[in-house]
């Protein structure tokens, strides 16, 4: 059950609400795509100044589009290409202050200016990535990274 109706006043308060609500929306017996769908909606609700949030999943060769909130997106991303492909290949989180300066950036939404991507790893195996875009340059920082890595960790616990 979704327990919080009001957003917090600060970024940190909103992330705490995400983490609190996440335990009610991520149920081990649910299908994985169901959990990803609910999590993308939860993040979209609580995160300010974003224009896309969702998941790309790894099929052993490339990333493919999973559940998301926002405009239609690229359906396939090769490993090492763009922010998502680089995150997947290197298996580390990326904060991109200005996507127009990132070599090989894939522009699915021309309104996106900054991006954060968090890898989803289970037992050191790549499952996919969490991708969040913003129309504002320099939208994401270490606070976002720290909390989003916690969100992904809770997701991995139910896989």
C-alpha positions in Angstrom: 0.0 0.0 0.0 1.3 3.5 -0.9 1.5 5.2 2.4 2.7 8.8 1.7 0.5 11.2 -0.2 2.5 14.4 0.3 6.0 15.0 -1.0 8.7 16.1 1.4 10.1 19.6 1.5 13.7 18.5 0.7 15.4 16.1 -1.7 16.5 14.0 1.2 12.9 13.9 2.7 11.6 12.7 -0.7 14.2 10.0 -0.9 13.3 8.8 2.6 9.7 8.6 1.5 10.7 6.6 -1.6 12.6 4.2 0.6 9.7 3.9 3.1 7.1 3.3 0.3 9.3 1.0 -1.6 8.9 -1.8 1.0 5.1 -1.7 0.3 5.5 -1.8 -3.5 8.3 -4.3 -4.0 7.0 -7.7 -3.1 9.1 -10.8 -3.6 6.2 -12.8 -5.0 5.4 -10.2 -7.7 6.7 -10.6 -11.2 9.9 -8.5 -11.7 8.3 -6.3 -14.4 5.5 -5.5 -11.9 8.1 -4.3 -9.3 9.9 -2.2 -11.9 6.7 -0.7 -13.1 5.7 0.3 -9.5 9.2 1.6 -8.7 9.4 3.8 -11.8 6.0 5.3 -10.9 7.1 5.9 -7.3 10.4 7.6 -8.4 8.5 9.7 -10.9 6.1 10.9 -8.2 8.7 11.8 -5.6 11.5 13.2 -7.8 11.3 16.8 -8.8 12.6 18.2 -12.1 12.9 15.0 -14.0 11.4 14.1 -17.4 12.1 10.4 -17.7 12.7 7.6 -15.2 12.9 3.9 -16.0 14.8 0.7 -16.5 16.9 -0.9 -19.2 17.3 -4.6 -18.8 20.3 -6.7 -19.8 19.7 -9.7 -22.1 23.3 -11.0 -22.1 24.3 -8.9 -25.1 22.6 -5.5 -24.9 20.1 -3.4 -22.9 16.5 -3.3 -23.8 13.7 -1.0 -22.7 11.9 -2.0 -19.5 9.1 -0.2 -17.5 9.4 3.6 -17.4 7.6 6.9 -17.0 8.1 9.6 -19.6 8.1 10.0 -23.4 8.8 6.9 -25.6 12.4 5.9 -25.4 15.1 4.1 -27.3 14.3 0.4 -27.3 17.8 -1.0 -27.4 21.2 0.2 -26.2 24.5 -1.5 -27.0 27.0 -2.1 -24.3 29.4 0.8 -23.9 27.3 3.2 -25.9 25.7 6.3 -24.2 25.4 6.8 -20.5 23.3 3.6 -19.9 25.6 1.4 -22.0 28.7 2.8 -20.3 27.1 2.3 -16.9 26.2 -1.3 -17.8 29.6 -2.1 -19.2 31.6 -0.6 -16.4 29.0 -1.6 -13.7 29.3 1.7 -11.9 27.0 4.6 -11.3 27.3 7.7 -13.5 26.2 11.3 -12.9 26.3 13.4 -16.1 25.9 17.1 -15.4 25.4 17.9 -19.1 24.5 15.1 -21.4 25.5 17.2 -24.5 29.1 16.9 -23.3 29.0 13.1 -22.8 30.7 11.3 -25.8 28.2 9.1 -27.6 25.2 10.3 -25.6 22.0 8.8 -27.0 19.3 11.5 -27.1 16.0 9.7 -26.7 14.3 12.9 -25.5 15.8 16.1 -26.8 14.6 17.9 -23.6 17.0 15.9 -21.4 20.1 17.9 -20.2 21.4 15.8 -17.3 21.2 12.2 -16.3 22.0 9.7 -13.6 22.3 5.9 -14.2 22.7 3.3 -11.5 23.6 -0.3 -12.4 21.5 -3.1 -11.1 23.7 -6.0 -10.0 22.8 -9.3 -8.3 25.7 -11.5 -7.3 28.0 -9.5 -9.5 25.8 -10.2 -12.5 24.3 -7.3 -14.5 20.5 -7.3 -14.4 20.1 -3.8 -16.0 20.2 -0.1 -15.1 18.0 2.5 -13.5 18.1 5.6 -15.8 16.8 9.1 -14.8 16.9 12.2 -17.0 16.2 15.8 -16.2 15.7 18.9 -18.5 18.0 20.8 -16.1 21.7 20.9 -16.4 23.5 19.7 -13.3 20.3 18.3 -11.7 21.9 15.2 -10.1 24.5 15.0 -7.4 26.0 12.7 -4.8 22.9 12.8 -2.7 20.9 11.4 -5.6 23.5 8.8 -6.3 23.7 7.7 -2.6 19.9 7.3 -2.3 19.3 5.8 -5.7 21.9 3.2 -5.0 19.9 2.3 -1.8 16.7 2.2 -3.9 18.4 -0.3 -6.3 19.8 -2.3 -3.4 16.3 -2.8 -2.0 15.1 -3.8 -5.5 17.9 -6.4 -5.8 16.9 -7.8 -2.4 13.6 -9.0 -3.9 15.0 -10.5 -7.2 
